[in-house]
Amino acid sequence: MVPGAFNALAARMAERAGFQAAYLSGAALSAGLAAIPDVGLLTLSEVAEQTRYITAAVTVPLIVDADTGFGEPVNVERTVRSLEAAGAAAVQIEDQRLPKRCGHLSGKELISTEEMVAKVRAAAAARRDRDFVIIARTDARGGSGFDDAVGRARTYREAGADMVFPEALESPDEFARFRRAVDGPLVANMTEFGKSPLLPFDELASIGYALVLYPVTLLRLAMKAVAAGLDEIRRTGAQANLIGHMLTRQELYEILGYTEYDRRDQSYSHPPHQT
């Protein structure tokens, strides 16, 4: 189970809750960082910077959504090297053509299988750590159909992808059929309000999916709470009724490790007596 972490604090909270990995979603990052839609507007530099913030804050592996790889195969090389240097454990690249769309919207256009194969090869060749994971996402199900998604997935695996991410499968049967048709580790995307049914983790694990993503869940929860809080303050002129829905100061400081920062600060100003 891999929750989407839209910032470093959310990633740390996910780690403290016991999750063994985190996901930097392009949709959540676009919305949370810049209040823009997930149509390929963020730059590699922006994604790499957020990756560094998150990987500095947690010890669990971070999977980074790199959209279309920020360009052609040579751009994908730089993307992989930049994100690996920023501390990512895996990168996800999709086979859409710019301007890309959210994977659960209509109107997506795909690059050719051959173009995506070149990107996968570039990504696999660019990594320095052989344990760095290359995830190839195919958006073919929503455009050219289930069979094309299967064919592309097989080809991407042969080209060097460590895992395959079939986006926007539309039924439990499709998840099971895809698993039977494609060898190697698979990723399931359990995003809300999309084309895929929200299947329980245990069901997906029993089918044979290796990773289950919840990419925008935390952002949606947080922003719904923000909207409710703003409404309460605007209507009543006070936040007293919201206190029970907040992290306390002590809870926030505990997550941030405030006491340890303060201890170190004091030690620098007042070092132990040297004899």
Stockholm file with secondary structure:
# STOCKHOLM 1.0

chainA/1-275         MVPGAFNALAARMAERAGFQAAYLSGAALSAGLAAIPDVGLLTLSEVAEQTRYITAAVTVPLIVDADTGFGEPVNVERTVRSLEAAGAAAVQIEDQRLPKRCGHLSGKELISTEEMVAKVRAAAAARRDRDFVIIARTDARGGSGFDDAVGRARTYREAGADMVFPEALESPDEFARFRRAVDGPLVANMTEFGKSPLLPFDELASIGYALVLYPVTLLRLAMKAVAAGLDEIRRTGAQANLIGHMLTRQELYEILGYTEYDRRDQSYSHPPHQT
#=GR chainA/1-275 SS CEEBCSSHHHHHHHHHTTCSCEEECHHHHHHHHHSCCSSSCSCHHHHHHHHHHHHHHCSSCEEEECTTCSSSHHHHHHHHHHHHHTTCSEEEEECBCSSCCCTTSSCCCBCCHHHHHHHHHHHHHHCSSTTSEEEEEECGGGTTCHHHHHHHHHHHHHHTCSEEEETTCCSHHHHHHHHHHSCSCBEEECCTTSSSCCCCHHHHHHHTCSEEEECSHHHHHHHHHHHHHHHHHHHHSCCGGGGGGSCCHHHHHHHHTHHHHHHHHHHHHSCCCCC
#=GC SS_cons         CEEBCSSHHHHHHHHHTTCSCEEECHHHHHHHHHSCCSSSCSCHHHHHHHHHHHHHHCSSCEEEECTTCSSSHHHHHHHHHHHHHTTCSEEEEECBCSSCCCTTSSCCCBCCHHHHHHHHHHHHHHCSSTTSEEEEEECGGGTTCHHHHHHHHHHHHHHTCSEEEETTCCSHHHHHHHHHHSCSCBEEECCTTSSSCCCCHHHHHHHTCSEEEECSHHHHHHHHHHHHHHHHHHHHSCCGGGGGGSCCHHHHHHHHTHHHHHHHHHHHHSCCCCC
//
